[in-house]
Amino acid sequence: MDPVRVALGRIGSIRMAMATLLLGLGLLASVPAWARTSMADESTPIVELMPLILKHEAQLGLADAQRQALEQFRKEAMPRRIALTKRIRDLRGELRLAILEGAPQVRRDELRQQLVQAEQEHLQARERCAEFVRATLTPEQFARVRQWYLESLH
């Protein structure tokens, strides 16, 4: 066998052994980031309207009061949303390692429950955002945003 492949295989084995050891010792925070997180862990929103509103603000013809209300909502909601999506990524990474390393079932159940709760909070936050947008825009403006969003899904 190729010596380079053997060496790479050993490095991979060493990484997995280290991850197993750290997980077993409860030192998950010490596990390398490559094992804890992935781009696939971004929580895909059910509905995400604000980027479209920002992109098409001129086309929507927002009144000053609408623009201010949307800006205030973003200012208040954005930090919470960012923290929540980070928590979801972190929980997915922890659960991934717990499953791969055969952590006790009670720990995997705990992580799964925390992930479900965080995902639920994220869904509810996105729903509140959509309802706020619906209440802030005129029916015609909302219909345009809705159409742009649906088109973006294809």
C-alpha positions as CSV (number, residue, x, y, z in Angstrom):
1,M,0.0,0.0,0.0
2,D,1.1,3.6,-0.7
3,P,3.0,5.0,2.3
4,V,1.3,8.3,2.0
5,R,-2.2,6.7,2.3
6,V,-1.0,4.7,5.3
7,A,0.2,7.8,7.0
8,L,-3.0,9.7,6.2
9,G,-5.1,6.8,7.4
10,R,-3.1,6.9,10.7
11,I,-3.7,10.6,11.1
12,G,-7.4,10.1,10.5
13,S,-7.4,7.3,13.1
14,I,-5.5,9.5,15.6
15,R,-8.0,12.3,15.1
16,M,-10.9,10.0,15.7
17,A,-9.2,8.5,18.7
18,M,-8.6,12.0,20.1
19,A,-12.3,13.0,19.4
20,T,-13.4,9.8,21.2
21,L,-11.1,10.5,24.2
22,L,-12.2,14.2,24.5
23,L,-15.9,13.2,24.1
24,G,-15.5,10.6,26.8
25,L,-13.8,13.1,29.1
26,G,-16.6,15.6,28.5
27,L,-14.2,18.0,26.8
28,L,-16.2,18.4,23.6
29,A,-15.3,22.1,23.4
30,S,-11.7,20.9,22.8
31,V,-12.6,18.8,19.8
32,P,-11.4,20.4,16.6
33,A,-14.0,22.6,14.8
34,W,-13.9,20.4,11.7
35,A,-15.5,17.7,13.7
36,R,-18.1,19.8,15.5
37,T,-19.6,21.9,12.7
38,S,-20.4,21.8,9.0
39,M,-21.9,24.2,6.4
40,A,-24.7,21.6,6.2
41,D,-25.6,22.6,9.8
42,E,-27.0,26.0,8.7
43,S,-30.6,25.8,9.6
44,T,-32.5,26.3,6.4
45,P,-35.2,28.8,7.0
46,I,-38.8,27.9,6.2
47,V,-39.4,31.5,5.2
48,E,-36.8,34.2,4.8
49,L,-38.2,37.5,3.6
50,M,-36.0,40.3,5.0
51,P,-33.2,39.8,2.4
52,L,-35.7,40.2,-0.4
53,I,-37.1,43.3,1.2
54,L,-33.7,44.8,1.4
55,K,-32.8,43.8,-2.1
56,H,-36.0,45.1,-3.6
57,E,-36.7,48.1,-1.3
58,A,-36.9,50.6,-4.1
59,Q,-39.2,48.4,-6.1
60,L,-41.5,48.1,-3.1
61,G,-41.8,51.8,-2.6
62,L,-41.7,51.6,1.1
63,A,-43.1,54.6,3.1
64,D,-40.7,56.0,5.8
65,A,-42.8,54.5,8.6
66,Q,-42.6,51.1,7.0
67,R,-38.8,51.4,6.4
68,Q,-38.3,52.5,10.0
69,A,-40.5,49.7,11.4
70,L,-38.6,47.0,9.3
71,E,-35.2,48.5,10.4
72,Q,-36.2,48.4,14.0
73,F,-37.5,44.8,13.7
74,R,-34.2,43.7,12.1
75,K,-32.2,45.5,14.7
76,E,-34.0,43.7,17.5
77,A,-34.4,40.2,15.9
78,M,-31.0,39.8,14.1
79,P,-28.8,39.2,17.2
80,R,-31.2,36.6,18.6
81,R,-31.5,34.9,15.2
82,I,-27.7,34.8,14.7
83,A,-27.2,33.3,18.2
84,L,-30.0,30.8,17.6
85,T,-28.5,29.5,14.3
86,K,-25.1,29.3,16.0
87,R,-26.7,27.2,18.7
88,I,-28.3,24.9,16.1
89,R,-25.0,24.4,14.4
90,D,-23.2,23.7,17.6
91,L,-25.9,21.2,18.8
92,R,-25.8,19.4,15.4
93,G,-22.0,19.1,15.7
94,E,-22.3,17.8,19.3
95,L,-25.0,15.3,18.3
96,R,-23.0,14.2,15.2
97,L,-20.0,13.3,17.4
98,A,-22.1,11.7,20.1
99,I,-23.7,9.4,17.5
100,L,-20.4,8.6,15.8
101,E,-18.6,8.0,19.1
102,G,-21.4,5.9,20.6
103,A,-22.0,8.3,23.5
104,P,-24.5,7.0,26.0
105,Q,-28.1,7.0,24.7
106,V,-29.2,9.4,27.5
107,R,-26.7,12.0,26.2
108,R,-27.8,11.6,22.6
109,D,-31.4,11.9,23.6
110,E,-30.6,15.1,25.6
111,L,-28.8,16.6,22.6
112,R,-31.6,15.6,20.2
113,Q,-34.1,17.3,22.5
114,Q,-32.1,20.4,22.8
115,L,-31.8,20.5,19.0
116,V,-35.5,20.0,18.5
117,Q,-36.2,22.9,20.9
118,A,-33.7,25.2,19.1
119,E,-35.1,24.3,15.7
120,Q,-38.6,25.0,17.0
121,E,-37.5,28.4,18.4
122,H,-36.0,29.2,15.0
123,L,-39.2,28.2,13.1
124,Q,-41.2,30.4,15.5
125,A,-38.9,33.4,15.0
126,R,-39.1,33.1,11.2
127,E,-42.9,32.9,11.5
128,R,-43.0,36.0,13.7
129,C,-40.9,37.8,11.1
130,A,-43.2,36.8,8.3
131,E,-46.3,38.0,10.3
132,F,-44.5,41.3,11.1
133,V,-43.7,41.8,7.4
134,R,-47.3,41.0,6.4
135,A,-48.6,43.5,9.0
136,T,-46.1,46.2,8.0
137,L,-46.4,46.0,4.2
138,T,-49.5,46.7,2.2
139,P,-51.3,43.6,0.8
140,E,-49.9,44.5,-2.6
141,Q,-46.3,44.9,-1.3
142,F,-46.5,41.6,0.6
143,A,-47.9,39.8,-2.5
144,R,-44.8,41.0,-4.4
145,V,-42.4,39.9,-1.6
146,R,-44.2,36.5,-1.4
147,Q,-43.9,36.0,-5.2
148,W,-40.2,36.9,-5.2
149,Y,-39.6,34.5,-2.3
150,L,-41.5,31.6,-4.0
151,E,-39.5,32.2,-7.2
152,S,-36.3,32.1,-5.3
153,L,-37.1,28.6,-4.1
154,H,-36.9,27.2,-7.7
